[in-house]
Amino acid sequence: MRKLFFLPILLFFTVSAAQDLEGSWQLIEINDQPVNDRETVRIYMDNYFAQGTRETGTNKFISATGGEYSFDEIYRETYDFDTQDTSVIGKTKDFDTELQQNLFILTAQDGSTYTWKRISREYDDLSGNWVITGRQRNGEMSRSTPGDRRTIKILGGDRFQWVAFNSATGEFSGTGGGTYSAEDGKYIENIEFFSRDDSRVGASLGFDYEVNDGEWHHSGKSSKGDPIYEIWSPYAEAYKE
């Protein structure tokens, strides 16, 4: 009887843990074939995902996609942007799933399989999905209410990716990402892919940061050396229905 009582409890906690995807993942197989010619990293945070793909060796940007996801009884993705197939923007796809410790296998409706390996699930002050809502110009802070034109930055599992896109038209403006650290008010980005300029790959940028009233205040200098001060708000709060 003790074993029978314990088993349902164990299954409950196993299922609960299986649905926690937050962090960063790397695509290692497609249809059971290893992925060697490119690196695709996906970040899951706050019911949102973003992924970027670069060519290994050259660091040439290949593609990006992302949007909202849900993982209850089934796994679903709804796309806000996709540089390879704009026809999926605004649409939802269902996948069968299998989670094996640090492996996450997605099976599409056409039978294609995608195997992801967890990179990290580390959390810090900035883990989450953010949208820019404030920018300082000529010494004055200008606040804005996010609309169809969006610049987001998703951070999780030691990885970051920013994306600029228009959710109404499907227009994609750019993306970049890589690894990051956020500790003691210092935020550092290490760029691993950048859609607008591959030569930026390998650069590291350091900034000061603090979280005030749930908003991320970000200051320092841009890659061009220009001073910046930005405010980022939680995406889910900014687009709360």
TORKOL-4160 file (C-alpha; in steps of 0.2 Angstrom, whole numbers, padded with zeros to 4 digits, m for minus):
241
<pt num="1" X="0000" Y="0000" Z="0000"/>
<pt num="2" X="0014" Y="0012" Z="0004"/>
<pt num="3" X="0021" Y="0010" Z="m0014"/>
<pt num="4" X="0004" Y="0013" Z="m0022"/>
<pt num="5" X="0002" Y="0029" Z="m0012"/>
<pt num="6" X="0019" Y="0035" Z="m0016"/>
<pt num="7" X="0018" Y="0032" Z="m0035"/>
<pt num="8" X="0004" Y="0045" Z="m0039"/>
<pt num="9" X="0014" Y="0058" Z="m0029"/>
<pt num="10" X="0030" Y="0054" Z="m0038"/>
<pt num="11" X="0021" Y="0055" Z="m0055"/>
<pt num="12" X="0013" Y="0072" Z="m0050"/>
<pt num="13" X="0030" Y="0080" Z="m0046"/>
<pt num="14" X="0037" Y="0072" Z="m0062"/>
<pt num="15" X="0024" Y="0080" Z="m0073"/>
<pt num="16" X="0025" Y="0097" Z="m0064"/>
<pt num="17" X="0044" Y="0097" Z="m0067"/>
<pt num="18" X="0043" Y="0091" Z="m0085"/>
<pt num="19" X="0033" Y="0107" Z="m0089"/>
<pt num="20" X="0046" Y="0119" Z="m0083"/>
<pt num="21" X="0055" Y="0124" Z="m0098"/>
<pt num="22" X="0062" Y="0140" Z="m0093"/>
<pt num="23" X="0080" Y="0143" Z="m0097"/>
<pt num="24" X="0091" Y="0140" Z="m0113"/>
<pt num="25" X="0091" Y="0126" Z="m0125"/>
<pt num="26" X="0101" Y="0121" Z="m0140"/>
<pt num="27" X="0095" Y="0111" Z="m0155"/>
<pt num="28" X="0106" Y="0095" Z="m0157"/>
<pt num="29" X="0096" Y="0084" Z="m0168"/>
<pt num="30" X="0083" Y="0085" Z="m0182"/>
<pt num="31" X="0074" Y="0069" Z="m0187"/>
<pt num="32" X="0087" Y="0060" Z="m0176"/>
<pt num="33" X="0101" Y="0067" Z="m0187"/>
<pt num="34" X="0114" Y="0078" Z="m0178"/>
<pt num="35" X="0115" Y="0097" Z="m0181"/>
<pt num="36" X="0133" Y="0101" Z="m0184"/>
<pt num="37" X="0133" Y="0115" Z="m0197"/>
<pt num="38" X="0123" Y="0128" Z="m0187"/>
<pt num="39" X="0120" Y="0133" Z="m0169"/>
<pt num="40" X="0102" Y="0136" Z="m0164"/>
<pt num="41" X="0098" Y="0142" Z="m0146"/>
<pt num="42" X="0081" Y="0144" Z="m0139"/>
<pt num="43" X="0076" Y="0154" Z="m0123"/>
<pt num="44" X="0060" Y="0150" Z="m0114"/>
<pt num="45" X="0054" Y="0163" Z="m0101"/>
<pt num="46" X="0038" Y="0170" Z="m0095"/>
<pt num="47" X="0027" Y="0160" Z="m0107"/>
<pt num="48" X="0037" Y="0167" Z="m0122"/>
<pt num="49" X="0051" Y="0159" Z="m0132"/>
<pt num="50" X="0064" Y="0166" Z="m0144"/>
<pt num="51" X="0077" Y="0157" Z="m0155"/>
<pt num="52" X="0092" Y="0162" Z="m0166"/>
<pt num="53" X="0102" Y="0152" Z="m0178"/>
<pt num="54" X="0119" Y="0156" Z="m0184"/>
<pt num="55" X="0131" Y="0146" Z="m0196"/>
<pt num="56" X="0145" Y="0138" Z="m0186"/>
<pt num="57" X="0162" Y="0143" Z="m0192"/>
<pt num="58" X="0157" Y="0159" Z="m0200"/>
<pt num="59" X="0145" Y="0166" Z="m0187"/>
<pt num="60" X="0133" Y="0171" Z="m0202"/>
<pt num="61" X="0116" Y="0174" Z="m0196"/>
<pt num="62" X="0103" Y="0162" Z="m0203"/>
<pt num="63" X="0086" Y="0164" Z="m0195"/>
<pt num="64" X="0075" Y="0169" Z="m0180"/>
<pt num="65" X="0058" Y="0164" Z="m0173"/>
<pt num="66" X="0048" Y="0166" Z="m0158"/>
<pt num="67" X="0032" Y="0170" Z="m0149"/>
<pt num="68" X="0021" Y="0164" Z="m0135"/>
<pt num="69" X="0020" Y="0146" Z="m0129"/>
<pt num="70" X="0009" Y="0136" Z="m0117"/>
<pt num="71" X="0013" Y="0119" Z="m0110"/>
<pt num="72" X="m0002" Y="0111" Z="m0101"/>
<pt num="73" X="m0009" Y="0095" Z="m0107"/>
<pt num="74" X="m0001" Y="0099" Z="m0124"/>
<pt num="75" X="0013" Y="0110" Z="m0130"/>
<pt num="76" X="0008" Y="0125" Z="m0141"/>
<pt num="77" X="0018" Y="0139" Z="m0150"/>
<pt num="78" X="0010" Y="0155" Z="m0157"/>
<pt num="79" X="0022" Y="0165" Z="m0168"/>
<pt num="80" X="0025" Y="0183" Z="m0167"/>
<pt num="81" X="0040" Y="0183" Z="m0179"/>
<pt num="82" X="0049" Y="0171" Z="m0191"/>
<pt num="83" X="0062" Y="0176" Z="m0203"/>
<pt num="84" X="0061" Y="0160" Z="m0214"/>
<pt num="85" X="0042" Y="0158" Z="m0215"/>
<pt num="86" X="0031" Y="0174" Z="m0212"/>
<pt num="87" X="0016" Y="0164" Z="m0216"/>
<pt num="88" X="0016" Y="0156" Z="m0199"/>
<pt num="89" X="0015" Y="0173" Z="m0190"/>
<pt num="90" X="0000" Y="0174" Z="m0179"/>
<pt num="91" X="m0004" Y="0156" Z="m0181"/>
<pt num="92" X="m0003" Y="0142" Z="m0168"/>
<pt num="93" X="0005" Y="0125" Z="m0169"/>
<pt num="94" X="0003" Y="0110" Z="m0158"/>
<pt num="95" X="0017" Y="0098" Z="m0154"/>
<pt num="96" X="0019" Y="0081" Z="m0146"/>
<pt num="97" X="0032" Y="0082" Z="m0133"/>
<pt num="98" X="0044" Y="0071" Z="m0123"/>
<pt num="99" X="0055" Y="0077" Z="m0109"/>
<pt num="100" X="0070" Y="0066" Z="m0103"/>
<pt num="101" X="0079" Y="0075" Z="m0089"/>
<pt num="102" X="0089" Y="0088" Z="m0100"/>
<pt num="103" X="0082" Y="0083" Z="m0117"/>
<pt num="104" X="0066" Y="0091" Z="m0124"/>
<pt num="105" X="0059" Y="0082" Z="m0140"/>
<pt num="106" X="0046" Y="0091" Z="m0150"/>
<pt num="107" X="0037" Y="0081" Z="m0164"/>
<pt num="108" X="0027" Y="0092" Z="m0176"/>
<pt num="109" X="0011" Y="0087" Z="m0185"/>
<pt num="110" X="0020" Y="0082" Z="m0200"/>
<pt num="111" X="0031" Y="0069" Z="m0190"/>
<pt num="112" X="0047" Y="0080" Z="m0190"/>
<pt num="113" X="0056" Y="0079" Z="m0173"/>
<pt num="114" X="0067" Y="0092" Z="m0165"/>
<pt num="115" X="0078" Y="0087" Z="m0150"/>
<pt num="116" X="0084" Y="0101" Z="m0139"/>
<pt num="117" X="0097" Y="0100" Z="m0125"/>
<pt num="118" X="0096" Y="0111" Z="m0110"/>
<pt num="119" X="0111" Y="0123" Z="m0109"/>
<pt num="120" X="0106" Y="0131" Z="m0092"/>
<pt num="121" X="0091" Y="0135" Z="m0081"/>
<pt num="122" X="0101" Y="0148" Z="m0070"/>
<pt num="123" X="0091" Y="0163" Z="m0064"/>
<pt num="124" X="0096" Y="0181" Z="m0059"/>
<pt num="125" X="0089" Y="0198" Z="m0057"/>
<pt num="126" X="0085" Y="0200" Z="m0076"/>
<pt num="127" X="0078" Y="0183" Z="m0080"/>
<pt num="128" X="0062" Y="0186" Z="m0090"/>
<pt num="129" X="0055" Y="0193" Z="m0106"/>
<pt num="130" X="0056" Y="0212" Z="m0107"/>
<pt num="131" X="0050" Y="0226" Z="m0119"/>
<pt num="132" X="0057" Y="0243" Z="m0120"/>
<pt num="133" X="0046" Y="0257" Z="m0114"/>
<pt num="134" X="0058" Y="0271" Z="m0110"/>
<pt num="135" X="0073" Y="0279" Z="m0119"/>
<pt num="136" X="0083" Y="0295" Z="m0114"/>
<pt num="137" X="0086" Y="0307" Z="m0128"/>
<pt num="138" X="0095" Y="0324" Z="m0125"/>
<pt num="139" X="0095" Y="0321" Z="m0107"/>
<pt num="140" X="0076" Y="0318" Z="m0106"/>
<pt num="141" X="0067" Y="0302" Z="m0103"/>
<pt num="142" X="0054" Y="0298" Z="m0115"/>
<pt num="143" X="0041" Y="0285" Z="m0110"/>
<pt num="144" X="0030" Y="0275" Z="m0122"/>
<pt num="145" X="0016" Y="0262" Z="m0122"/>
<pt num="146" X="0021" Y="0247" Z="m0132"/>
<pt num="147" X="0011" Y="0244" Z="m0147"/>
<pt num="148" X="0012" Y="0233" Z="m0163"/>
<pt num="149" X="0030" Y="0239" Z="m0166"/>
<pt num="150" X="0040" Y="0230" Z="m0152"/>
<pt num="151" X="0058" Y="0228" Z="m0146"/>
<pt num="152" X="0059" Y="0214" Z="m0134"/>
<pt num="153" X="0074" Y="0206" Z="m0125"/>
<pt num="154" X="0072" Y="0189" Z="m0117"/>
<pt num="155" X="0085" Y="0183" Z="m0104"/>
<pt num="156" X="0086" Y="0166" Z="m0096"/>
<pt num="157" X="0098" Y="0152" Z="m0093"/>
<pt num="158" X="0113" Y="0164" Z="m0096"/>
<pt num="159" X="0107" Y="0168" Z="m0113"/>
<pt num="160" X="0099" Y="0184" Z="m0121"/>
<pt num="161" X="0091" Y="0188" Z="m0137"/>
<pt num="162" X="0083" Y="0205" Z="m0142"/>
<pt num="163" X="0071" Y="0206" Z="m0157"/>
<pt num="164" X="0063" Y="0221" Z="m0166"/>
<pt num="165" X="0047" Y="0217" Z="m0175"/>
<pt num="166" X="0030" Y="0223" Z="m0180"/>
<pt num="167" X="0016" Y="0211" Z="m0173"/>
<pt num="168" X="0003" Y="0218" Z="m0185"/>
<pt num="169" X="0012" Y="0218" Z="m0201"/>
<pt num="170" X="0025" Y="0204" Z="m0198"/>
<pt num="171" X="0039" Y="0216" Z="m0203"/>
<pt num="172" X="0056" Y="0210" Z="m0195"/>
<pt num="173" X="0069" Y="0223" Z="m0191"/>
<pt num="174" X="0083" Y="0214" Z="m0183"/>
<pt num="175" X="0089" Y="0203" Z="m0169"/>
<pt num="176" X="0105" Y="0198" Z="m0159"/>
<pt num="177" X="0110" Y="0187" Z="m0145"/>
<pt num="178" X="0122" Y="0177" Z="m0135"/>
<pt num="179" X="0128" Y="0174" Z="m0117"/>
<pt num="180" X="0126" Y="0187" Z="m0103"/>
<pt num="181" X="0129" Y="0189" Z="m0085"/>
<pt num="182" X="0120" Y="0201" Z="m0072"/>
<pt num="183" X="0128" Y="0203" Z="m0055"/>
<pt num="184" X="0130" Y="0217" Z="m0042"/>
<pt num="185" X="0123" Y="0230" Z="m0054"/>
<pt num="186" X="0134" Y="0225" Z="m0069"/>
<pt num="187" X="0126" Y="0218" Z="m0085"/>
<pt num="188" X="0138" Y="0211" Z="m0098"/>
<pt num="189" X="0133" Y="0205" Z="m0115"/>
<pt num="190" X="0144" Y="0193" Z="m0126"/>
<pt num="191" X="0137" Y="0194" Z="m0144"/>
<pt num="192" X="0136" Y="0177" Z="m0153"/>
<pt num="193" X="0125" Y="0182" Z="m0167"/>
<pt num="194" X="0118" Y="0198" Z="m0175"/>
<pt num="195" X="0107" Y="0199" Z="m0190"/>
<pt num="196" X="0112" Y="0216" Z="m0196"/>
<pt num="197" X="0131" Y="0214" Z="m0195"/>
<pt num="198" X="0140" Y="0198" Z="m0193"/>
<pt num="199" X="0157" Y="0207" Z="m0189"/>
<pt num="200" X="0149" Y="0212" Z="m0172"/>
<pt num="201" X="0150" Y="0193" Z="m0166"/>
<pt num="202" X="0163" Y="0191" Z="m0152"/>
<pt num="203" X="0161" Y="0209" Z="m0145"/>
<pt num="204" X="0157" Y="0211" Z="m0126"/>
<pt num="205" X="0147" Y="0226" Z="m0120"/>
<pt num="206" X="0146" Y="0231" Z="m0102"/>
<pt num="207" X="0132" Y="0241" Z="m0094"/>
<pt num="208" X="0125" Y="0246" Z="m0077"/>
<pt num="209" X="0108" Y="0240" Z="m0072"/>
<pt num="210" X="0095" Y="0241" Z="m0058"/>
<pt num="211" X="0078" Y="0234" Z="m0056"/>
<pt num="212" X="0066" Y="0248" Z="m0049"/>
<pt num="213" X="0047" Y="0244" Z="m0046"/>
<pt num="214" X="0049" Y="0229" Z="m0057"/>
<pt num="215" X="0057" Y="0239" Z="m0072"/>
<pt num="216" X="0074" Y="0236" Z="m0078"/>
<pt num="217" X="0085" Y="0252" Z="m0079"/>
<pt num="218" X="0099" Y="0250" Z="m0091"/>
<pt num="219" X="0113" Y="0262" Z="m0094"/>
<pt num="220" X="0130" Y="0263" Z="m0103"/>
<pt num="221" X="0136" Y="0265" Z="m0120"/>
<pt num="222" X="0130" Y="0257" Z="m0136"/>
<pt num="223" X="0141" Y="0247" Z="m0148"/>
<pt num="224" X="0144" Y="0263" Z="m0157"/>
<pt num="225" X="0150" Y="0272" Z="m0141"/>
<pt num="226" X="0135" Y="0282" Z="m0139"/>
<pt num="227" X="0128" Y="0284" Z="m0122"/>
<pt num="228" X="0111" Y="0275" Z="m0118"/>
<pt num="229" X="0099" Y="0275" Z="m0104"/>
<pt num="230" X="0084" Y="0263" Z="m0107"/>
<pt num="231" X="0069" Y="0257" Z="m0097"/>
<pt num="232" X="0063" Y="0239" Z="m0100"/>
<pt num="233" X="0046" Y="0233" Z="m0093"/>
<pt num="234" X="0040" Y="0215" Z="m0091"/>
<pt num="235" X="0032" Y="0210" Z="m0107"/>
<pt num="236" X="0017" Y="0201" Z="m0099"/>
<pt num="237" X="0013" Y="0217" Z="m0090"/>
<pt num="238" X="0015" Y="0229" Z="m0104"/>
<pt num="239" X="0003" Y="0218" Z="m0115"/>
<pt num="240" X="m0009" Y="0213" Z="m0102"/>
<pt num="241" X="m0026" Y="0211" Z="m0110"/>
